[in-house]
Amino acid sequence: MILAFLPGLGIVLYLLFSGNFFAGSRSMKEINKYVHHLTEPLFEEQRTLLTSPEAQLPAAVSGEFHPLIMMNLERGNCPLITTDKPQLYVTGSDFFEDICAHLEEAKTSICMEYFIFHKDEIGKRIMDILCRKAKEGVDVKLIYDDFGSILTPTRFFKKLDQCGGRARPFYQIRLGLPLTLNHRNHRKLTVIDSQVAYVGGVNIGDEYANQSKHRKLNWRDTVVRVSGDIVYDLQSRFLIDWYSMDAWHRRSKTEQKIEKYFPKERFGDIYKMHGKGSDLLSHGSLYTQVLNAGPDDEHKGKIEDALIRMIMGAK
């Protein structure tokens, strides 16, 4: 419609806001290739294991879900990993109480990544905890999306920097032609001490706990708390985003330049998943694959493809 009535302006707006253009980042794709090179031994090990006629795979892996598992592994670079003690939250209030309790207990590291981080009661409560833990010596990293959190003052995040933690906007929107506008990060992820992780659909803000004084909505979303090998996978995704911002700001587009922004002493947690093929043979494990999407995607639609395959296989 806008193309018909405002052909000149309409084309510009379509290019910027449709999500079909300027939605990928060359530097992040180069970074993704570098990270894929680091993790290729794990993928090769799993390909061999999951396609071997001699492997005594559990029914949950070798049965009806095997084609889906292989598709996610091949197209999405998503290894099959095990998850321990999942805890589901279907209300924001329960989630915020639990995550605050775990943040208070953090001993070594906190990694948080959210599309929206409001400066309201819940946002300030969590920020206060992050600042306090940073002062105690905990390594605190926070990524917030520059567009999703556009209404939150930058000085609110600066508090964490002043306390010894670090807060970074994801693909900061710059003046002029905002070609990074579609480079958005909708992840809602927290990893604590590399031991426990929260992932789901709840951002940081009062409205997600139905406590907002301004937005009288009945918000319903889901978060899951997990432990086990899946935490290494989720933390590696956070670290890719974190160090990608270093490389992007410095326009590092070659593997040699990218490498220095991925310190192996921190990023090496992904290697803890190597050599654990035997875990996939343990009957009774909860098997998981984490599908990611973002500006570094080489294969668009992998989450959609997985959903369609599951829908088509519904009984």
C-alpha positions as a Markdown table, in Angstrom:
| # | Residue | x | y | z |
|---|---|---|---|---|
| 1 | Met | 0.0 | 0.0 | 0.0 |
| 2 | Ile | 2.7 | 2.5 | 1.0 |
| 3 | Leu | 4.6 | 1.6 | -2.2 |
| 4 | Ala | 1.6 | 2.7 | -4.3 |
| 5 | Phe | 0.8 | 6.0 | -2.5 |
| 6 | Leu | 4.4 | 7.0 | -1.6 |
| 7 | Pro | 6.6 | 5.3 | -4.2 |
| 8 | Gly | 9.8 | 7.1 | -3.4 |
| 9 | Leu | 9.5 | 7.1 | 0.4 |
| 10 | Gly | 7.8 | 3.8 | 0.4 |
| 11 | Ile | 10.7 | 2.0 | -1.3 |
| 12 | Val | 13.1 | 3.5 | 1.3 |
| 13 | Leu | 10.9 | 2.5 | 4.2 |
| 14 | Tyr | 10.4 | -1.0 | 2.7 |
| 15 | Leu | 14.1 | -1.5 | 2.4 |
| 16 | Leu | 14.7 | -0.4 | 6.0 |
| 17 | Phe | 11.8 | -2.0 | 7.8 |
| 18 | Ser | 10.8 | -5.1 | 5.8 |
| 19 | Gly | 13.5 | -7.2 | 7.4 |
| 20 | Asn | 14.4 | -8.6 | 3.9 |
| 21 | Phe | 17.3 | -6.1 | 3.4 |
| 22 | Phe | 20.2 | -5.1 | 5.5 |
| 23 | Ala | 19.3 | -7.9 | 7.9 |
| 24 | Gly | 22.7 | -9.6 | 7.7 |
| 25 | Ser | 26.1 | -8.5 | 8.9 |
| 26 | Arg | 29.2 | -9.3 | 6.9 |
| 27 | Ser | 31.4 | -9.1 | 9.9 |
| 28 | Met | 29.2 | -11.3 | 12.0 |
| 29 | Lys | 29.0 | -13.9 | 9.3 |
| 30 | Glu | 32.8 | -14.0 | 9.1 |
| 31 | Ile | 32.8 | -14.4 | 12.9 |
| 32 | Asn | 30.3 | -17.2 | 12.6 |
| 33 | Lys | 32.5 | -19.0 | 10.2 |
| 34 | Tyr | 35.4 | -18.6 | 12.6 |
| 35 | Val | 33.4 | -20.0 | 15.5 |
| 36 | His | 32.1 | -22.8 | 13.3 |
| 37 | His | 35.7 | -23.8 | 12.5 |
| 38 | Leu | 36.3 | -24.0 | 16.3 |
| 39 | Thr | 33.3 | -26.3 | 16.8 |
| 40 | Glu | 33.6 | -28.4 | 13.7 |
| 41 | Pro | 35.2 | -31.4 | 15.5 |
| 42 | Leu | 32.1 | -31.6 | 17.7 |
| 43 | Phe | 29.8 | -31.6 | 14.7 |
| 44 | Glu | 31.9 | -34.2 | 12.9 |
| 45 | Glu | 31.9 | -36.4 | 15.9 |
| 46 | Gln | 28.1 | -36.2 | 16.2 |
| 47 | Arg | 27.5 | -36.8 | 12.5 |
| 48 | Thr | 29.5 | -40.0 | 12.7 |
| 49 | Leu | 27.8 | -41.1 | 15.9 |
| 50 | Leu | 24.2 | -40.3 | 14.8 |
| 51 | Thr | 24.6 | -42.0 | 11.4 |
| 52 | Ser | 26.6 | -45.1 | 12.5 |
| 53 | Pro | 24.7 | -48.4 | 12.1 |
| 54 | Glu | 26.7 | -49.8 | 15.1 |
| 55 | Ala | 25.7 | -47.0 | 17.5 |
| 56 | Gln | 23.2 | -48.1 | 20.1 |
| 57 | Leu | 21.2 | -44.9 | 20.1 |
| 58 | Pro | 18.2 | -44.5 | 22.5 |
| 59 | Ala | 14.8 | -44.5 | 20.9 |
| 60 | Ala | 14.4 | -40.8 | 21.5 |
| 61 | Val | 17.3 | -40.1 | 19.2 |
| 62 | Ser | 17.1 | -42.9 | 16.6 |
| 63 | Gly | 13.3 | -42.9 | 16.3 |
| 64 | Glu | 10.9 | -40.5 | 14.6 |
| 65 | Phe | 12.9 | -37.4 | 15.6 |
| 66 | His | 16.1 | -38.6 | 14.0 |
| 67 | Pro | 15.4 | -36.7 | 10.7 |
| 68 | Leu | 14.7 | -33.5 | 12.6 |
| 69 | Ile | 17.8 | -33.9 | 14.7 |
| 70 | Met | 20.0 | -34.4 | 11.6 |
| 71 | Met | 18.4 | -31.4 | 9.8 |
| 72 | Asn | 19.1 | -29.1 | 12.8 |
| 73 | Leu | 22.7 | -30.4 | 13.0 |
| 74 | Glu | 23.4 | -30.0 | 9.3 |
| 75 | Arg | 21.5 | -26.8 | 8.4 |
| 76 | Gly | 21.5 | -25.1 | 11.7 |
| 77 | Asn | 24.9 | -26.2 | 13.1 |
| 78 | Cys | 23.0 | -27.2 | 16.3 |
| 79 | Pro | 24.7 | -30.1 | 18.2 |
| 80 | Leu | 22.6 | -32.6 | 20.1 |
| 81 | Ile | 23.3 | -32.1 | 23.8 |
| 82 | Thr | 21.8 | -33.2 | 27.1 |
| 83 | Thr | 19.9 | -31.0 | 29.6 |
| 84 | Asp | 19.5 | -31.6 | 33.3 |
| 85 | Lys | 16.7 | -30.5 | 35.7 |
| 86 | Pro | 14.6 | -28.2 | 33.5 |
| 87 | Gln | 12.3 | -25.9 | 35.4 |
| 88 | Leu | 9.4 | -24.2 | 33.5 |
| 89 | Tyr | 8.0 | -20.7 | 34.4 |
| 90 | Val | 4.8 | -19.6 | 32.8 |
| 91 | Thr | 4.4 | -16.3 | 34.8 |
| 92 | Gly | 6.9 | -13.5 | 34.8 |
| 93 | Ser | 6.6 | -12.9 | 38.5 |
| 94 | Asp | 7.8 | -16.5 | 39.3 |
| 95 | Phe | 10.6 | -16.2 | 36.8 |
| 96 | Phe | 11.9 | -12.9 | 38.2 |
| 97 | Glu | 11.8 | -14.1 | 41.8 |
| 98 | Asp | 13.9 | -17.2 | 40.9 |
| 99 | Ile | 16.4 | -15.5 | 38.6 |
| 100 | Cys | 17.0 | -12.8 | 41.3 |
| 101 | Ala | 17.7 | -15.4 | 43.8 |
| 102 | His | 20.2 | -17.2 | 41.5 |
| 103 | Leu | 21.8 | -13.9 | 40.6 |
| 104 | Glu | 22.4 | -13.1 | 44.3 |
| 105 | Glu | 24.2 | -16.5 | 44.6 |
| 106 | Ala | 26.5 | -15.9 | 41.6 |
| 107 | Lys | 30.2 | -16.6 | 42.5 |
| 108 | Thr | 32.2 | -16.2 | 39.2 |
| 109 | Ser | 30.2 | -14.9 | 36.2 |
| 110 | Ile | 26.9 | -13.5 | 35.0 |
| 111 | Cys | 26.1 | -13.2 | 31.3 |
| 112 | Met | 22.8 | -11.5 | 30.4 |
| 113 | Glu | 21.4 | -10.7 | 27.0 |
| 114 | Tyr | 17.9 | -9.1 | 26.5 |
| 115 | Phe | 16.0 | -7.3 | 23.7 |
| 116 | Ile | 14.3 | -5.1 | 26.2 |
| 117 | Phe | 15.7 | -4.0 | 29.6 |
| 118 | His | 13.4 | -1.3 | 31.2 |
| 119 | Lys | 14.3 | 1.1 | 33.9 |
| 120 | Asp | 11.4 | 0.3 | 36.1 |
| 121 | Glu | 11.0 | -1.6 | 39.4 |
| 122 | Ile | 12.1 | -5.0 | 38.1 |
| 123 | Gly | 14.8 | -3.5 | 35.9 |
| 124 | Lys | 16.2 | -1.5 | 38.7 |
| 125 | Arg | 16.1 | -4.4 | 41.1 |
| 126 | Ile | 18.1 | -6.6 | 38.7 |
| 127 | Met | 20.5 | -3.8 | 37.8 |
| 128 | Asp | 21.2 | -3.2 | 41.5 |
| 129 | Ile | 22.0 | -6.9 | 41.9 |
| 130 | Leu | 24.3 | -6.8 | 38.9 |
| 131 | Cys | 26.1 | -3.7 | 40.2 |
| 132 | Arg | 26.5 | -5.3 | 43.6 |
| 133 | Lys | 27.9 | -8.6 | 42.3 |
| 134 | Ala | 30.3 | -6.6 | 40.0 |
| 135 | Lys | 31.6 | -4.8 | 43.0 |
| 136 | Glu | 32.1 | -8.2 | 44.7 |
| 137 | Gly | 34.4 | -9.3 | 41.9 |
| 138 | Val | 31.9 | -11.3 | 39.8 |
| 139 | Asp | 32.5 | -11.0 | 36.0 |
| 140 | Val | 29.2 | -9.3 | 34.9 |
| 141 | Lys | 28.4 | -8.9 | 31.2 |
| 142 | Leu | 25.2 | -7.4 | 29.9 |
| 143 | Ile | 24.0 | -7.1 | 26.3 |
| 144 | Tyr | 20.9 | -5.0 | 25.6 |
| 145 | Asp | 19.4 | -4.4 | 22.1 |
| 146 | Asp | 19.9 | -0.8 | 21.2 |
| 147 | Phe | 16.5 | -0.6 | 19.4 |
| 148 | Gly | 14.5 | -2.7 | 21.9 |
| 149 | Ser | 15.8 | -0.8 | 24.8 |
| 150 | Ile | 15.6 | 2.6 | 23.1 |
| 151 | Leu | 13.4 | 4.1 | 25.8 |
| 152 | Thr | 15.9 | 3.1 | 28.6 |
| 153 | Pro | 18.4 | 5.9 | 29.3 |
| 154 | Thr | 22.0 | 5.0 | 28.4 |
| 155 | Arg | 23.2 | 6.3 | 31.8 |
| 156 | Phe | 21.1 | 3.5 | 33.4 |
| 157 | Phe | 23.4 | 0.9 | 31.8 |
| 158 | Lys | 26.5 | 3.1 | 32.5 |
| 159 | Lys | 25.9 | 2.3 | 36.2 |
| 160 | Leu | 27.1 | -1.2 | 35.6 |
| 161 | Asp | 30.3 | 0.0 | 33.9 |
| 162 | Gln | 31.0 | 2.3 | 36.8 |
| 163 | Cys | 30.6 | -0.6 | 39.3 |
| 164 | Gly | 33.1 | -2.9 | 37.4 |
| 165 | Gly | 30.8 | -4.7 | 35.2 |
| 166 | Arg | 30.3 | -4.2 | 31.4 |
| 167 | Ala | 27.1 | -3.3 | 29.5 |
| 168 | Arg | 27.0 | -3.1 | 25.7 |
| 169 | Pro | 24.3 | -2.2 | 23.2 |
| 170 | Phe | 23.8 | -4.7 | 20.4 |
| 171 | Tyr | 24.5 | -3.1 | 17.0 |
| 172 | Gln | 24.2 | 0.5 | 18.1 |
| 173 | Ile | 21.9 | 2.5 | 15.8 |
| 174 | Arg | 23.9 | 5.4 | 14.3 |
| 175 | Leu | 22.9 | 8.7 | 12.8 |
| 176 | Gly | 22.4 | 8.9 | 9.1 |
| 177 | Leu | 21.1 | 5.9 | 7.1 |
| 178 | Pro | 20.5 | 3.3 | 9.8 |
| 179 | Leu | 21.6 | 0.2 | 7.9 |
| 180 | Thr | 22.0 | -1.7 | 11.1 |
| 181 | Leu | 18.4 | -1.2 | 12.1 |
| 182 | Asn | 17.5 | -4.8 | 11.2 |
| 183 | His | 20.5 | -6.2 | 13.0 |
| 184 | Arg | 18.4 | -6.8 | 16.1 |
| 185 | Asn | 18.9 | -9.2 | 19.0 |
| 186 | His | 15.7 | -10.6 | 20.4 |
| 187 | Arg | 17.4 | -13.1 | 22.7 |
| 188 | Lys | 16.3 | -13.3 | 26.3 |
| 189 | Leu | 19.2 | -15.2 | 28.0 |
| 190 | Thr | 21.0 | -15.4 | 31.3 |
| 191 | Val | 23.9 | -17.7 | 32.2 |
| 192 | Ile | 25.1 | -17.8 | 35.8 |
| 193 | Asp | 28.5 | -19.3 | 36.8 |
| 194 | Ser | 28.5 | -21.4 | 33.6 |
| 195 | Gln | 26.2 | -23.8 | 35.6 |
| 196 | Val | 22.6 | -22.6 | 35.1 |
| 197 | Ala | 20.9 | -20.7 | 32.3 |
| 198 | Tyr | 17.5 | -19.1 | 31.7 |
| 199 | Val | 16.1 | -18.8 | 28.2 |
| 200 | Gly | 12.6 | -17.9 | 27.0 |
| 201 | Gly | 10.3 | -15.1 | 25.9 |
| 202 | Val | 10.3 | -12.8 | 28.9 |
| 203 | Asn | 12.2 | -9.4 | 28.7 |
| 204 | Ile | 13.3 | -7.4 | 31.8 |
| 205 | Gly | 10.4 | -5.1 | 32.9 |
| 206 | Asp | 7.4 | -4.8 | 35.1 |
| 207 | Glu | 4.9 | -5.4 | 32.3 |
| 208 | Tyr | 6.2 | -9.0 | 31.9 |
| 209 | Ala | 5.2 | -9.7 | 35.5 |
| 210 | Asn | 1.9 | -7.9 | 35.1 |
| 211 | Gln | 3.1 | -5.2 | 37.5 |
| 212 | Ser | 3.3 | -2.2 | 35.2 |
| 213 | Lys | 1.6 | 1.0 | 36.3 |
| 214 | His | 1.2 | 2.2 | 32.8 |
| 215 | Arg | 0.5 | -1.0 | 30.7 |
| 216 | Lys | -2.5 | -2.9 | 32.0 |
| 217 | Leu | -1.9 | -6.1 | 30.1 |
| 218 | Asn | -2.1 | -9.7 | 31.1 |
| 219 | Trp | 1.2 | -10.8 | 29.8 |
| 220 | Arg | 1.8 | -14.6 | 29.3 |
| 221 | Asp | 5.1 | -16.0 | 28.2 |
| 222 | Thr | 7.4 | -18.9 | 29.0 |
| 223 | Val | 11.0 | -19.2 | 30.4 |
| 224 | Val | 12.9 | -22.4 | 31.2 |
| 225 | Arg | 15.8 | -22.8 | 33.6 |
| 226 | Val | 18.3 | -25.4 | 32.6 |
| 227 | Ser | 21.6 | -27.0 | 33.7 |
| 228 | Gly | 23.9 | -29.5 | 32.1 |
| 229 | Asp | 25.7 | -29.4 | 28.7 |
| 230 | Ile | 23.1 | -27.1 | 27.3 |
| 231 | Val | 24.6 | -24.3 | 29.4 |
| 232 | Tyr | 27.9 | -24.4 | 27.5 |
| 233 | Asp | 26.0 | -24.1 | 24.2 |
| 234 | Leu | 23.9 | -21.1 | 25.5 |
| 235 | Gln | 27.0 | -19.4 | 26.9 |
| 236 | Ser | 28.9 | -19.8 | 23.7 |
| 237 | Arg | 26.0 | -18.1 | 21.9 |
| 238 | Phe | 26.3 | -15.2 | 24.3 |
| 239 | Leu | 30.1 | -15.0 | 23.9 |
| 240 | Ile | 29.7 | -14.9 | 20.1 |
| 241 | Asp | 27.4 | -11.9 | 20.4 |
| 242 | Trp | 29.6 | -10.3 | 23.0 |
| 243 | Tyr | 32.9 | -10.5 | 21.2 |
| 244 | Ser | 31.2 | -9.9 | 17.9 |
| 245 | Met | 30.5 | -6.3 | 19.0 |
| 246 | Asp | 34.3 | -5.8 | 19.7 |
| 247 | Ala | 35.1 | -7.1 | 16.2 |
| 248 | Trp | 32.3 | -5.1 | 14.6 |
| 249 | His | 33.2 | -1.8 | 16.2 |
| 250 | Arg | 36.8 | -2.2 | 14.9 |
| 251 | Arg | 35.6 | -3.4 | 11.4 |
| 252 | Ser | 37.5 | -6.7 | 11.8 |
| 253 | Lys | 36.5 | -8.8 | 8.8 |
| 254 | Thr | 39.3 | -11.2 | 8.5 |
| 255 | Glu | 39.9 | -14.3 | 10.5 |
| 256 | Gln | 43.2 | -13.1 | 11.8 |
| 257 | Lys | 41.7 | -9.9 | 13.2 |
| 258 | Ile | 38.6 | -11.7 | 14.5 |
| 259 | Glu | 40.6 | -14.3 | 16.4 |
| 260 | Lys | 42.0 | -11.9 | 18.9 |
| 261 | Tyr | 38.5 | -10.9 | 20.1 |
| 262 | Phe | 37.7 | -14.5 | 21.0 |
| 263 | Pro | 40.0 | -15.4 | 23.9 |
| 264 | Lys | 40.1 | -19.1 | 24.1 |
| 265 | Glu | 40.4 | -19.1 | 27.9 |
| 266 | Arg | 36.9 | -17.7 | 28.0 |
| 267 | Phe | 35.4 | -19.0 | 24.8 |
| 268 | Gly | 36.8 | -22.4 | 25.4 |
| 269 | Asp | 33.8 | -23.6 | 27.3 |
| 270 | Ile | 32.4 | -24.9 | 24.1 |
| 271 | Tyr | 35.2 | -27.5 | 24.1 |
| 272 | Lys | 33.8 | -29.1 | 27.2 |
| 273 | Met | 31.1 | -30.6 | 25.0 |
| 274 | His | 33.8 | -32.4 | 23.0 |
| 275 | Gly | 34.3 | -36.1 | 23.6 |
| 276 | Lys | 30.9 | -36.5 | 25.3 |
| 277 | Gly | 29.4 | -38.6 | 22.5 |
| 278 | Ser | 29.0 | -41.3 | 25.1 |
| 279 | Asp | 26.5 | -39.1 | 26.9 |
| 280 | Leu | 24.1 | -39.4 | 23.9 |
| 281 | Leu | 24.0 | -43.1 | 24.4 |
| 282 | Ser | 22.8 | -42.9 | 28.0 |
| 283 | His | 19.1 | -43.8 | 28.1 |
| 284 | Gly | 17.0 | -41.5 | 30.1 |
| 285 | Ser | 18.8 | -38.3 | 29.2 |
| 286 | Leu | 16.8 | -35.2 | 28.1 |
| 287 | Tyr | 18.1 | -34.4 | 24.6 |
| 288 | Thr | 18.1 | -30.9 | 23.4 |
| 289 | Gln | 19.2 | -28.8 | 20.4 |
| 290 | Val | 19.4 | -25.0 | 20.6 |
| 291 | Leu | 18.5 | -23.2 | 17.3 |
| 292 | Asn | 19.7 | -19.7 | 17.0 |
| 293 | Ala | 18.8 | -16.8 | 14.6 |
| 294 | Gly | 20.4 | -13.5 | 14.1 |
| 295 | Pro | 22.4 | -11.2 | 11.7 |
| 296 | Asp | 25.1 | -13.9 | 11.4 |
| 297 | Asp | 22.8 | -16.5 | 9.9 |
| 298 | Glu | 24.0 | -18.3 | 6.8 |
| 299 | His | 20.8 | -20.3 | 6.5 |
| 300 | Lys | 17.7 | -18.2 | 7.0 |
| 301 | Gly | 14.5 | -19.9 | 8.2 |
| 302 | Lys | 16.1 | -22.8 | 10.2 |
| 303 | Ile | 13.8 | -22.2 | 13.1 |
| 304 | Glu | 10.8 | -22.1 | 10.8 |
| 305 | Asp | 11.9 | -25.2 | 9.0 |
| 306 | Ala | 12.2 | -27.1 | 12.3 |
| 307 | Leu | 8.7 | -25.9 | 13.4 |
| 308 | Ile | 7.2 | -27.0 | 10.0 |
| 309 | Arg | 8.8 | -30.4 | 10.2 |
| 310 | Met | 7.4 | -30.9 | 13.7 |
| 311 | Ile | 3.9 | -29.7 | 12.7 |
| 312 | Met | 4.0 | -32.1 | 9.7 |
| 313 | Gly | 5.0 | -35.0 | 11.9 |
| 314 | Ala | 2.2 | -34.3 | 14.5 |
| 315 | Lys | 0.1 | -37.3 | 15.3 |
